[in-house]
Amino acid sequence: AVLAANGLVHGHELGAVGEGTFYLHLGQQASHAFLYIVETEQLLGFGMFTYDLTTSEVSWSDGIYRIMEYDKDTDAPIMNFDIYLSHVINGDREMLRNVIEKSISAKSTFTTVYSVLTHKGNRRVISTRGKLVIDKDGVVQKVVGSMLDISQEVARQEELVSYKENMQEKEKFLDFGSWEEDLEEEKMSWSDGMYNLFGYEPAEHAGRLLINAGLYTLHVYQDDWEKSLRIRNEAIRHRNDFSYEYNITTRGGETKRLQTFGRVIRNEHNEAVKIIGTSRDITQLRSYERNLESIVSDLNRSNKDLEEFAYIASHDLQEPLRKLSTFSERLLSRHSDELGAEGKRYAERIVAATDNMRILIENLLEFSRTARSTIPFDKVDLNTVLEQVLSDLEIVIDQTGAVVDSDRLPVIDAIPSQIQQLFSNLIGNALKFRKDSEKPKVEIRVNVLTNAEKEQYLLVDDKIYYMIRISDNGIGFEQEYANKIFQIFQRLHGKVEYPGSGVGLAICKKIAENHRGQITAMSQPGFGAKFSIYLPV
């Protein structure tokens, strides 16, 4: 016999030396084959087994020991069928036993999937294929087969199912669907959301309903369909992304407005091969927009009426007041003796009343202008504003002996004239509502709001806000009126003691709102008041 270079033996007669060489070669081949099997098992995550029905013993390859997380040399028991079944989870154990028993009874192969707990307590999903070894008398002697660890594949499949279910829920909740058009195969597919948009039950029609141009023309308004085709074809020729809106009549007869976004997918030759996109129901959105446009139109009309009122108030209404005041003053100056004491008193009351009405009209006009302000924002140094306000109030401050103490104030984006009026009104009130028993003291403090404080006052959380607190030692008021005082014409004190129109704090509130801020008040009778203004940088 000759041992060829390829490892094959030629000839039938083997001498002692030739026979030894032959078996050595067979041993090498077996060793190579064994190593190949071990490496393949490790690479593919499978193993092989033999279940001897006559002894109930189970033999495993190294691959199954790895799957079941046993160290073959240290902690692996003498395996039998019952020990293996103890690794199978309760819900699958009886199923596996029945599958094998039916296979033996029917003398057929079997395939099944079940879950096990490994020696280390980890859960694995196993796919098992089995084949029977039958003797010449037709008696099943053994079951041989393979076990494949499919845990990762099952996990990925479960993730995919979960993702699909989540997408279906999102599509249903957000009224949108996704679609795909294969330009080469001339096929189109819908997600469940698309079926819902067009009034079809996904479970009933998915995979059965032919998605094509005919279906679209059945539901889409003719003009919209032609427009959408033009936009789609233009995108295929010149660009990748497109969008359009169109009206449909659903299967149930409901009218909807849909918005579609699409993207053209191209191959390496820049040829369009696919279009993917989404469509969503914007019926309610467009309805809200129409309602909003109507509200804006009404608001513009109302503003125009208000402007006309402001013109009338500033000219037509004030002219009679000026005449009343002028004639009353002439009566007092030229006919004082003829009027007598009672007549003088009446004339003086007319002059006072007309002055109050004039101030009220001017304040109303100022409130109206503040509410409708379109003056642009600018960088405003609040220290400069405070200096100007204190200069304007210099006479009152000197007369009352008032002391104003302020922190260094920040620079913010604001409407200069409105911020000056805000400070003037609040500091002016602090001087007006003073105690007779002590000199007025006004303190102005500033600090940056925390996120919790911004949340408390419902302010925009991505902006930096300052709290500017103006406190006084005046007469104060009951805290229950802290909101009421910011309403127009609301007064807590008599006009004789504390003159005014009841509009000043309403203007302050409107100014704070114009600057995307707020104003609040805290007080107690006899202990002064604290007004806090919250303004963004």
For each residue, the residues with C-beta under 8 A, 3 or more apart:
1: 9 10 11 12 13 14 15 18 22
2: 9 10 11
3: 7 8 9 18 21 22 25
4: 7 8 9 10
5:
6:
7: 3 4 25 29
8: 3 4
9: 1 2 3 4 14 22 25
10: 1 2 4
11: 1 2 14
12: 1
13: 1
14: 1 9 11 18 19 22
15: 1 18 19
16: 19 20
17: 20 21
18: 1 3 14 15 21 22
19: 14 15 16 22 23
20: 16 17 23 24
21: 3 17 18 24 25
22: 1 3 9 14 18 19 25 26
23: 19 20 26 27
24: 20 21 27 28
25: 3 7 9 21 22 28 29
26: 22 23 29 30
27: 23 24 30 31
28: 24 25 31 32
29: 7 25 26 32 33
30: 26 27 33 34
31: 27 28 34 35
32: 28 29 35 36
33: 29 30 36 37
34: 30 31 37 38
35: 31 32 38 39
36: 32 33 39 40
37: 33 34 40 41 48 61
38: 34 35 41 42 61 62 63
39: 35 36 42 43
40: 36 37 43 44
41: 37 38 44 45 46 47 48 61 62 63 66
42: 38 39 45 62 63 66
43: 39 40
44: 40 41 148
45: 41 42 63 67 148 149
46: 41 63 67 146 147 148 149
47: 41 60 61 62 63 64 65 66 67 146 147
48: 37 41 60 61 63 64 144 145 146 147
49: 58 59 60 61 64 144 145 146 147
50: 58 59 142 143 144
51: 57 58 59 81 100 142 143 144
52: 55 56 57 58 59 141 142
53: 56 104 140 141 142 143
54: 141
55: 52
56: 52 53 80 81 82
57: 51 52 78 79 80
58: 49 50 51 52 79 80 81 83 84
59: 49 50 51 52 79
60: 47 48 49 63 64 65 68 79
61: 37 38 41 47 48 49 64 65
62: 38 41 42 47 65 66 72
63: 38 41 42 45 46 47 48 60 66 67 147
64: 47 48 49 60 61 67 68 147
65: 47 60 61 62 68 70 71 72 76
66: 41 42 47 62 63 69
67: 45 46 47 63 64 118 124 126 147 149
68: 60 64 65 87 116 118 119 124
69: 66 118 119 120 122
70: 65 75 76 119
71: 65 74 75 76
72: 62 65 76
73: 76
74: 71
75: 70 71 119
76: 65 70 71 72 73 79
77: 83
78: 57
79: 57 58 59 60 76 83 84
80: 56 57 58 83 84
81: 51 56 58 84 85
82: 56 85 86
83: 58 77 79 80 86 87
84: 58 79 80 81 87 88
85: 81 82 88 93 96 97
86: 82 83
87: 68 83 84 116 117 118 119
88: 84 85 92 93 96 114 115 116
89: 92 93 114 115 116 117 123
90: 93
91: 95 115
92: 88 89 95 96 114 115
93: 85 88 89 90 96 97
94: 97 98
95: 91 92 98 99 112 114
96: 85 88 92 93 99 100 112 114 128
97: 85 93 94 100 101
98: 94 95 101 102
99: 95 96 102 103 110 112
100: 51 96 97 103 104 110 130 143
101: 97 98 104 105
102: 98 99 105 106 110
103: 99 100 106 107 108 109 110 130 132 143
104: 53 100 101 107 132 140 143
105: 101 102
106: 102 103
107: 103 104 132 134 138 140
108: 103 132
109: 103 129 130 131 132
110: 99 100 102 103 128 129 130
111: 127 128 129 130
112: 95 96 99 127 128
113: 125 126 127 128 150
114: 88 89 92 95 96 125 126 128
115: 88 89 91 92 123 124 125 126
116: 68 87 88 89 123 124 126
117: 87 89 121 122 123 124
118: 67 68 69 87 121 122 123 124
119: 68 69 70 75 87
120: 69
121: 117 118
122: 69 117 118
123: 89 115 116 117 118 151
124: 67 68 115 116 117 118 149 151
125: 113 114 115 149 150 151 154
126: 67 113 114 115 116 147 148 149 150
127: 111 112 113 147 148 150
128: 96 110 111 112 113 114 145 146 147 148
129: 109 110 111 145 146 148
130: 100 103 109 110 111 143 144 145
131: 109 143 144 145
132: 103 104 107 108 109 140 142 143
133: 140 141 142 143 144
134: 107 138 139 140 141
135: 138 139 141
136:
137:
138: 107 134 135
139: 134 135
140: 53 104 107 132 133 134 143
141: 52 53 54 133 134 135
142: 50 51 52 53 132 133
143: 50 51 53 100 103 104 130 131 132 133 140
144: 48 49 50 51 130 131 133
145: 48 49 128 129 130 131
146: 46 47 48 49 128 129
147: 46 47 48 49 63 64 67 126 127 128
148: 44 45 46 126 127 128 129
149: 45 46 67 124 125 126 152
150: 113 125 126 127 153 154
151: 123 124 125 154 155
152: 149 155 156
153: 150 156 157
154: 125 150 151 157 158
155: 151 152 158 159
156: 152 153 159 160
157: 153 154 160 161
158: 154 155 161 162
159: 155 156 162 163
160: 156 157 163 164
161: 157 158 164 165
162: 158 159 165 166
163: 159 160 166 167
164: 160 161 167 168
165: 161 162 168 169
166: 162 163 169 170
167: 163 164 170 171 178 191 193
168: 164 165 171 172 191 192 193 202
169: 165 166 172 173
170: 166 167 173 174 176
171: 167 168 174 175 176 177 178 191 192 193 196
172: 168 169 175 192 193 196
173: 169 170
174: 170 171 280
175: 171 172 193 196 197 280 281
176: 170 171 193 197 278 279 280 281
177: 171 190 191 192 193 194 195 196 197 278 279 280
178: 167 171 190 191 193 194 276 277 278 279
179: 188 189 190 191 194 211 276 277 278 279
180: 188 189 274 275 276 277
181: 187 188 274 275 276
182: 185 186 187 188 189 273 274
183: 186 236 272 273 274 275
184: 273 274
185: 182
186: 182 183
187: 181 182 211
188: 179 180 181 182 211 212
189: 179 180 182 211
190: 177 178 179 193 194 195 206 211
191: 167 168 171 177 178 179 194 195
192: 168 171 172 177 195 196 202 206
193: 167 168 171 172 175 176 177 178 190 196 197
194: 177 178 179 190 191 197 198 279
195: 177 190 191 192 198 200 201 202 205 206 209
196: 171 172 175 177 192 193 199 200 202
197: 175 176 177 193 194 248 250 256 258 279 280 281
198: 194 195 219 248 250 251
199: 196 250 251 252 254
200: 195 196 204 205 209 251
201: 195 204 205
202: 168 192 195 196 205 206
203: 206
204: 200 201 208
205: 195 200 201 202 208 209
206: 190 192 195 202 203 209
207:
208: 204 205
209: 195 200 205 206 215
210: 214 215
211: 179 187 188 189 190 215
212: 188 215 216
213: 216 217
214: 210 217 218
215: 209 210 211 212 218 219
216: 212 213 219 220 225
217: 213 214 220 222 225
218: 214 215
219: 198 215 216 248 249 250 251
220: 216 217 224 225 228 246 247 248
221: 224 225 246 247 248 249
222: 217 225 226
223: 226 227
224: 220 221 227 228 245 246 247
225: 216 217 220 221 222 228 229 246
226: 222 223 229 230
227: 223 224 230 231 244 246
228: 220 224 225 231 232 244 246 260
229: 225 226 232 233
230: 226 227 233 234
231: 227 228 234 235 242 243 244
232: 228 229 235 236 242 262 275
233: 229 230 236 237
234: 230 231 237 238 239 242
235: 231 232 238 239 240 241 242 262 264 275
236: 183 232 233 264 272 275
237: 233 234
238: 234 235
239: 234 235 242 264
240: 235 263 264 266
241: 235 261 262 263 264
242: 231 232 234 235 239 261 262 263 264
243: 231 259 260 261 262
244: 227 228 231 259 260
245: 224 257 258 259 260 282
246: 220 221 224 225 227 228 257 258 260
247: 220 221 224 255 256 257 258
248: 197 198 219 220 221 255 256 258
249: 219 221 253 254 255 256
250: 197 198 199 219 253 254 255 256
251: 198 199 200 219
252: 199
253: 249 250
254: 199 249 250
255: 247 248 249 250 283
256: 197 247 248 249 250 281 283
257: 245 246 247 281 282 283 286
258: 197 245 246 247 248 279 280 281 282
259: 243 244 245 279 280 282
260: 228 243 244 245 246 277 278 279
261: 241 242 243 277 278 279
262: 232 235 241 242 243 275 276 277
263: 240 241 242 275 276 277
264: 235 236 239 240 241 242 272 274 275
265: 272 273 274 275 276
266: 240 269 270 271 272 273
267: 270 271 273
268:
269: 266
270: 266 267
271: 266 267
272: 183 236 264 265 266 275
273: 182 183 184 265 266 267
274: 180 181 182 183 184 264 265
275: 180 181 183 232 235 236 262 263 264 265 272
276: 178 179 180 181 262 263 265
277: 178 179 180 260 261 262 263
278: 176 177 178 179 260 261
279: 176 177 178 179 194 197 258 259 260 261
280: 174 175 176 177 197 258 259
281: 175 176 197 256 257 258 284
282: 245 257 258 259 285 286
283: 255 256 257 286 287
284: 281 287 288
285: 282 288 289
286: 257 282 283 289 290
287: 283 284 290 291
288: 284 285 291 292
289: 285 286 292 293
290: 286 287 293 294
291: 287 288 294 295
292: 288 289 295 296
293: 289 290 296 297
294: 290 291 297 298
295: 291 292 298 299
296: 292 293 299 300
297: 293 294 300 301
298: 294 295 301 302
299: 295 296 302 303
300: 296 297 303 304
301: 297 298 304 305
302: 298 299 305 306
303: 299 300 306 307 372
304: 300 301 307 308
305: 301 302 308 309
306: 302 303 309 310 368 372
307: 303 304 310 311
308: 304 305 311 312
309: 305 306 312 313 368
310: 306 307 313 314 365 368 369
311: 307 308 314 315 316
312: 308 309 315 316 317
313: 309 310 316 317 318 361 364 365
314: 310 311 317 318 361 365
315: 311 312 318 319
316: 311 312 313 319
317: 312 313 314 320 321 361
318: 313 314 315 321 322 358 361
319: 315 316 322 323
320: 317 323 324
321: 317 318 324 325 354 357 358 361
322: 318 319 325 326 358
323: 319 320 326 327
324: 320 321 327 328 350 354
325: 321 322 328 329 350 351 354 355 358
326: 322 323 329 330
327: 323 324 330 331
328: 324 325 331 332 347 348 350 351 354
329: 325 326 332 333 351
330: 326 327 333 334 335
331: 327 328 334 335 336 339 343 347
332: 328 329 335 336 339 344 347 348 351
333: 329 330 336
334: 330 331
335: 330 331 332 338 339
336: 331 332 333 339 344
337:
338: 335 343
339: 331 332 335 336 342 343 344 346 347
340: 343 344
341: 344 345
342: 339 345 346
343: 331 338 339 340 346 347
344: 332 336 339 340 341 347 348
345: 341 342 348 349
346: 339 342 343 349 350
347: 328 331 332 339 343 344 350 351
348: 328 332 344 345 351 352
349: 345 346 352 353
350: 324 325 328 346 347 353 354
351: 325 328 329 332 347 348 354 355
352: 348 349 355 356
353: 349 350 356 357
354: 321 324 325 328 350 351 357 358
355: 325 351 352 358 359
356: 352 353 359 360 495 499 501
357: 321 353 354 360 361
358: 318 321 322 325 354 355 361 362
359: 355 356 362 363 501
360: 356 357 363 364 501 503
361: 313 314 317 318 321 357 358 364 365
362: 358 359 365 366
363: 359 360 366 367 501 503 504 507
364: 313 360 361 367 368 501 503
365: 310 313 314 361 362 368 369
366: 362 363 369 370 421 503 507
367: 363 364 370 371 488 503 506 507 510
368: 306 309 310 364 365 371 372
369: 310 365 366 372 373
370: 366 367 373 418 421 507 510 511 514
371: 367 368 510
372: 303 306 368 369
373: 369 370 415 418 514
374:
375: 415 417 418
376: 415
377: 413 414 415
378: 413 414 415 416
379: 411 412 413
380: 384 385 411 412 413 414 415 416 419
381: 384 385 409 411
382: 385 386 409 410 411 412 419 423 468
383: 386 387 408 409
384: 380 381 387 388
385: 380 381 382 388 389 409 416 419 420 423
386: 382 383 389 390 406 409 423 444
387: 383 384 390 391
388: 384 385 391 392 420
389: 385 386 392 393 420 423 424 427
390: 386 387 393 394 397 404 427
391: 387 388 394
392: 388 389 424
393: 389 390 396 397 424 427 428 431
394: 390 391 397 398
395: 398 399
396: 393 399 400 402 428 431
397: 390 393 394 400 401 402 404 431
398: 394 395 401
399: 395 396
400: 396 397 431 434 439 440
401: 397 398 439 440
402: 396 397 431 434 439 440 441 442
403: 439 440 441 442
404: 390 397 427 442 444
405: 441 442 443 444
406: 386 409 443 444 445
407: 444 445 446
408: 383 446
409: 381 382 383 385 386 406 444 446 468
410: 382 446 466 537
411: 379 380 381 382
412: 379 380 382 419 466 535 536 537
413: 377 378 379 380 536 537
414: 377 378 380 418 419 515 535
415: 373 375 376 377 378 380 418 419 511 514 515
416: 378 380 385 419 420
417: 375 420 421
418: 370 373 375 414 415 421 422 511 514 515
419: 380 382 385 412 414 415 416 422 423 511 515
420: 385 388 389 416 417 423 424
421: 366 370 417 418 424 425 507 511
422: 418 419 425 426 507 508 511 512 533
423: 382 385 386 389 419 420 426 427 470
424: 389 392 393 420 421 427 428
425: 421 422 428 429 504 505 507 508
426: 422 423 429 430 470 508 531 533
427: 389 390 393 404 423 424 430 431 442 470
428: 393 396 424 425 431 432 504
429: 425 426 432 433 504 505
430: 426 427 433 434 440 442 470 472 474 529
431: 393 396 397 400 402 427 428 434 440 442
432: 428 429 498 500
433: 429 430 472 474 475 476 493 498 529
434: 400 402 430 431 438 439 440 472 473 474 475
435: 438 473 474 475 526
436:
437:
438: 434 435 441 473
439: 400 401 402 403 434
440: 400 401 402 403 430 431 434 472 473 474
441: 402 403 405 438 472 473
442: 402 403 404 405 427 430 431 470 471 472
443: 405 406 469 470 471 472
444: 386 404 405 406 407 409 468 469 470 471
445: 406 407 468 469 471
446: 407 408 409 410 466 467 468 469
447: 466 467
448: 464 465 466 467
449: 453 454 457 459 464 465 466 467 534
450: 453 454
451: 454 455 461
452: 455 456
453: 449 450 456 457 465 467
454: 449 450 451 457 459 460 461 465
455: 451 452 458 459 461
456: 452 453
457: 449 453 454 518 520 534
458: 455 518
459: 449 454 455 463 465 516 517 518 534 536
460: 454 463 516 536
461: 451 454 455
462:
463: 459 460 516 536 537
464: 448 449 536 537
465: 448 449 453 454 459 517 534 535 536 537
466: 410 412 446 447 448 449 534 535 536 537
467: 446 447 448 449 453 532 533 534
468: 382 409 444 445 446 532 533 535
469: 443 444 445 446 530 531 532 533
470: 423 426 427 430 442 443 444 530 531 533
471: 442 443 444 445 528 529 530 531
472: 430 433 434 440 441 442 443 528 529
473: 434 435 438 440 441 527 528
474: 430 433 434 435 440 528 529
475: 433 434 435 525 526 528
476: 433 523 524 525 526 527 528 529
477: 481 482 485 492 523 525 529
478: 481 523 524 525
479: 482 522 523 524
480: 484
481: 477 478 484 485 492
482: 477 479 485 520 521 522 523
483: 486 487
484: 480 481 487 490 492
485: 477 481 482 490 492 505 521
486: 483 490 505 506 508 509 519 521
487: 483 484 490 506
488: 367 502 503 506
489: 501 502 503 506
490: 484 485 486 487 502 505 506
491: 494 495 500 502
492: 477 481 484 485
493: 433 497 498
494: 491 497 498
495: 356 491 498 499 500
496: 499
497: 493 494
498: 432 433 493 494 495
499: 356 495 496
500: 432 491 495 504
501: 356 359 360 363 364 489 504
502: 488 489 490 491 506
503: 360 363 364 366 367 488 489 506 507
504: 363 425 428 429 500 501 507 508
505: 425 429 485 486 490 508 509
506: 367 486 487 488 489 490 502 503 509 510
507: 363 366 367 370 421 422 425 503 504 510 511
508: 422 425 426 486 504 505 511 512 519 531 533
509: 486 505 506 512 513 519
510: 367 370 371 506 507 513 514
511: 370 415 418 419 421 422 507 508 514 515
512: 422 508 509 515 517 518 519 533 534 535
513: 509 510 516 517 518
514: 370 373 415 418 510 511
515: 414 415 418 419 511 512 535 536
516: 459 460 463 513 536
517: 459 465 512 513 533 534 535 536
518: 457 458 459 512 513 533 534
519: 486 508 509 512 531 532 533 534
520: 457 482 531 532 534
521: 482 485 486 529 530 531 532
522: 479 482 529 530 532
523: 476 477 478 479 482 527 528 529 530
524: 476 478 479 527 528
525: 475 476 477 478
526: 435 475 476
527: 473 476 523 524
528: 471 472 473 474 475 476 523 524
529: 430 433 471 472 474 476 477 521 522 523
530: 469 470 471 521 522 523
531: 426 469 470 471 508 519 520 521
532: 467 468 469 519 520 521 522
533: 422 426 467 468 469 470 508 512 517 518 519
534: 449 457 459 465 466 467 512 517 518 519 520
535: 412 414 465 466 468 512 515 517
536: 412 413 459 460 463 464 465 466 515 516 517
537: 410 412 413 463 464 465 466
